[in-house]
Amino acid sequence: MKKVLFTGGGSAGHVTVNLALMPLFLDEGWSVDYIGSAQGIERELVGSLDAVKYFPISTGKLRRYFDIQNVKDPFKIAKGVYQAYRLIRTRKPQVVFSKGGFVSVPVVIGAWLNKVPVIIHESDITPGLANRISIPMAAAVCTTFPETGGQIGKDKTHYVGAVIRQELQQGDADRGRKFCGFHASKPVLLIMGGSLGARKINEAVRAALPVLSKTFQVVHLCGKGQLDPDLSVPGYKQYEYINEELPDVLAMADMVISRAGSNSIFEFLSLQKPMLLIPLTKQQSRGDQILNARSFETAGYCRVLAEEELNDASLVQEVTGVYDKREEFIAHMLDNKHSDALSAVFRLIKEKARPSSNPAWK
């Protein structure tokens, strides 16, 4: 049986592309394994696929700043490399696909040591630290933005565009309203702060609810541990995270407030959802979300609100601005030509896969 191994985690953005690809391999009869962290969100998300075997390994965070954990984490990463090496040696995949995140680095190293080809997917304009470490060991790198190839080297870069989960196109607005207890006579505002949540966005949304709720029904995905059990406002629903019902919730949404992770914003683009993007600051990240958001703003898909300028008043003002011009945003998004990135990546992984008689296993 042909075998493929997936890795990636730490946030939902490092898992969604894997979730789109794995069913395609299962449908063709491949054996599918996943290596992730013991406690990360990837374990929760991948756990919904019964046919996928999940293997947790030790992992550490690669930080750009001083932290006492920087002393301990290299040992965790080294342990993770050994665990990944042994797992790959035992499971014998023909190919490894990595979506990035810190847990992917030990897996890529383990695959490289076992002479198993690795395909990497980079969502953002600029590669993240984990992918920058991994790219020299990869057989190919799939990119979402064409300009990323200039930073990686065109010899192994494959510009494919954005990978969109097929199930998102199958959402039903009526099911979404039933799930949230909403009605069809009032527009819906969806807030997504990322799988880990966004405390400052949550605070601004809750402070602005008295005004926002006059115009919108509000569904708020606020992140793990960030529910406010004392908050009760008619037409306001809060959840830590939504998985199976997300296509329906997106189908009913009239506009979205979101961070600017590449996977998410391209999914909103494919569904023609007007966006207000609040990217992570340079103090919180390497600045990739700022680049993503400005690219979308230039294309006419969204408006951007810097987190440094975020408060309840600015949030209301920007939401009103997006909603009032929603038809203009939708018109620009309809002009976007979607590529079949999912099929392109699927084909590339299969092309790079080693035969089952890989001499590395002998």
Solvent accessible surface area in square Angstrom, and as a share of the most:
residue,aa,sasa,rsa
1,M,168,0.75
2,K,120,0.51
3,K,56,0.24
4,V,1,0.01
5,L,1,0.00
6,F,0,0.00
7,T,0,0.00
8,G,0,0.00
9,G,2,0.02
10,G,44,0.43
11,S,32,0.21
12,A,13,0.10
13,G,29,0.27
14,H,61,0.27
15,V,0,0.00
16,T,10,0.06
17,V,2,0.01
18,N,0,0.00
19,L,22,0.11
20,A,6,0.05
21,L,0,0.00
22,M,0,0.00
23,P,48,0.30
24,L,36,0.18
25,F,0,0.00
26,L,49,0.24
27,D,120,0.62
28,E,96,0.43
29,G,45,0.43
30,W,15,0.05
31,S,18,0.12
32,V,3,0.02
33,D,4,0.02
34,Y,0,0.00
35,I,0,0.00
36,G,0,0.00
37,S,15,0.09
38,A,44,0.34
39,Q,165,0.74
40,G,21,0.20
41,I,26,0.13
42,E,0,0.00
43,R,107,0.39
44,E,117,0.52
45,L,3,0.01
46,V,1,0.01
47,G,52,0.50
48,S,63,0.41
49,L,44,0.22
50,D,145,0.75
51,A,66,0.51
52,V,13,0.07
53,K,106,0.45
54,Y,43,0.16
55,F,43,0.18
56,P,54,0.34
57,I,7,0.03
58,S,24,0.16
59,T,39,0.23
60,G,7,0.06
61,K,89,0.38
62,L,36,0.18
63,R,55,0.20
64,R,134,0.49
65,Y,121,0.46
66,F,180,0.75
67,D,42,0.22
68,I,111,0.56
69,Q,59,0.26
70,N,48,0.25
71,V,94,0.54
72,K,109,0.46
73,D,6,0.03
74,P,74,0.47
75,F,153,0.64
76,K,84,0.36
77,I,28,0.14
78,A,61,0.47
79,K,116,0.49
80,G,0,0.00
81,V,26,0.15
82,Y,139,0.53
83,Q,50,0.22
84,A,0,0.00
85,Y,61,0.23
86,R,122,0.44
87,L,37,0.19
88,I,0,0.00
89,R,80,0.29
90,T,92,0.54
91,R,49,0.18
92,K,84,0.36
93,P,1,0.01
94,Q,9,0.04
95,V,0,0.00
96,V,0,0.00
97,F,0,0.00
98,S,0,0.00
99,K,5,0.02
100,G,1,0.01
101,G,8,0.07
102,F,61,0.25
103,V,5,0.03
104,S,0,0.00
105,V,7,0.04
106,P,0,0.00
107,V,0,0.00
108,V,0,0.00
109,I,41,0.21
110,G,0,0.00
111,A,0,0.00
112,W,138,0.48
113,L,87,0.43
114,N,1,0.00
115,K,132,0.56
116,V,5,0.03
117,P,18,0.12
118,V,1,0.01
119,I,0,0.00
120,I,0,0.00
121,H,0,0.00
122,E,7,0.03
123,S,8,0.05
124,D,18,0.10
125,I,19,0.10
126,T,34,0.20
127,P,8,0.05
128,G,12,0.12
129,L,38,0.19
130,A,7,0.05
131,N,8,0.04
132,R,118,0.43
133,I,66,0.34
134,S,1,0.00
135,I,18,0.09
136,P,101,0.63
137,M,38,0.17
138,A,8,0.06
139,A,43,0.33
140,A,0,0.00
141,V,0,0.00
142,C,0,0.00
143,T,0,0.00
144,T,7,0.04
145,F,12,0.05
146,P,78,0.49
147,E,91,0.41
148,T,0,0.00
149,G,4,0.03
150,G,63,0.60
151,Q,98,0.43
152,I,31,0.16
153,G,28,0.27
154,K,160,0.68
155,D,131,0.68
156,K,41,0.17
157,T,25,0.15
158,H,67,0.30
159,Y,129,0.49
160,V,18,0.10
161,G,7,0.06
162,A,18,0.14
163,V,7,0.04
164,I,31,0.16
165,R,19,0.07
166,Q,101,0.45
167,E,74,0.33
168,L,4,0.02
169,Q,101,0.45
170,Q,125,0.56
171,G,24,0.23
172,D,49,0.25
173,A,29,0.23
174,D,94,0.49
175,R,130,0.47
176,G,0,0.00
177,R,50,0.18
178,K,176,0.75
179,F,77,0.32
180,C,1,0.01
181,G,62,0.60
182,F,21,0.09
183,H,97,0.43
184,A,81,0.63
185,S,103,0.66
186,K,61,0.26
187,P,31,0.20
188,V,3,0.02
189,L,0,0.00
190,L,0,0.00
191,I,1,0.00
192,M,28,0.13
193,G,4,0.04
194,G,40,0.38
195,S,11,0.07
196,L,117,0.58
197,G,18,0.17
198,A,4,0.03
199,R,160,0.58
200,K,81,0.34
201,I,1,0.00
202,N,1,0.01
203,E,103,0.46
204,A,8,0.06
205,V,0,0.00
206,R,48,0.18
207,A,60,0.47
208,A,2,0.02
209,L,1,0.01
210,P,89,0.56
211,V,75,0.43
212,L,5,0.02
213,S,20,0.13
214,K,161,0.68
215,T,65,0.38
216,F,7,0.03
217,Q,5,0.02
218,V,0,0.00
219,V,0,0.00
220,H,0,0.00
221,L,6,0.03
222,C,0,0.00
223,G,0,0.00
224,K,159,0.67
225,G,68,0.65
226,Q,26,0.12
227,L,79,0.39
228,D,43,0.22
229,P,123,0.77
230,D,134,0.70
231,L,49,0.24
232,S,106,0.68
233,V,36,0.21
234,P,124,0.78
235,G,33,0.32
236,Y,15,0.06
237,K,84,0.35
238,Q,36,0.16
239,Y,50,0.19
240,E,63,0.28
241,Y,59,0.22
242,I,5,0.03
243,N,56,0.29
244,E,142,0.64
245,E,60,0.27
246,L,8,0.04
247,P,16,0.10
248,D,17,0.09
249,V,0,0.00
250,L,1,0.01
251,A,37,0.29
252,M,8,0.03
253,A,3,0.03
254,D,57,0.29
255,M,0,0.00
256,V,0,0.00
257,I,0,0.00
258,S,3,0.02
259,R,20,0.07
260,A,0,0.00
261,G,24,0.23
262,S,4,0.02
263,N,18,0.09
264,S,38,0.25
265,I,0,0.00
266,F,33,0.14
267,E,8,0.04
268,F,2,0.01
269,L,3,0.01
270,S,12,0.08
271,L,33,0.16
272,Q,49,0.22
273,K,23,0.10
274,P,2,0.01
275,M,0,0.00
276,L,0,0.00
277,L,0,0.00
278,I,0,0.00
279,P,7,0.05
280,L,48,0.24
281,T,14,0.08
282,K,138,0.59
283,Q,155,0.69
284,Q,94,0.42
285,S,25,0.16
286,R,76,0.28
287,G,4,0.04
288,D,12,0.06
289,Q,21,0.10
290,I,46,0.23
291,L,80,0.40
292,N,0,0.00
293,A,0,0.00
294,R,109,0.40
295,S,41,0.26
296,F,5,0.02
297,E,62,0.28
298,T,123,0.72
299,A,45,0.35
300,G,15,0.15
301,Y,26,0.10
302,C,3,0.02
303,R,73,0.27
304,V,18,0.10
305,L,8,0.04
306,A,27,0.21
307,E,16,0.07
308,E,120,0.54
309,E,110,0.49
310,L,9,0.05
311,N,77,0.39
312,D,61,0.31
313,A,71,0.55
314,S,21,0.13
315,L,1,0.00
316,V,32,0.18
317,Q,122,0.54
318,E,25,0.11
319,V,0,0.00
320,T,66,0.39
321,G,14,0.13
322,V,0,0.00
323,Y,37,0.14
324,D,101,0.52
325,K,104,0.44
326,R,78,0.28
327,E,120,0.54
328,E,103,0.46
329,F,19,0.08
330,I,46,0.23
331,A,54,0.42
332,H,89,0.40
333,M,0,0.00
334,L,115,0.57
335,D,100,0.52
336,N,41,0.21
337,K,175,0.74
338,H,103,0.46
339,S,69,0.44
340,D,96,0.50
341,A,2,0.02
342,L,10,0.05
343,S,35,0.23
344,A,26,0.20
345,V,0,0.00
346,F,23,0.10
347,R,131,0.48
348,L,14,0.07
349,I,0,0.00
350,K,64,0.27
351,E,129,0.58
352,K,73,0.31
353,A,24,0.18
354,R,89,0.32
355,P,87,0.55
356,S,82,0.53
357,S,72,0.46
358,N,1,0.00
359,P,98,0.61
360,A,16,0.12
361,W,35,0.12
362,K,186,0.79
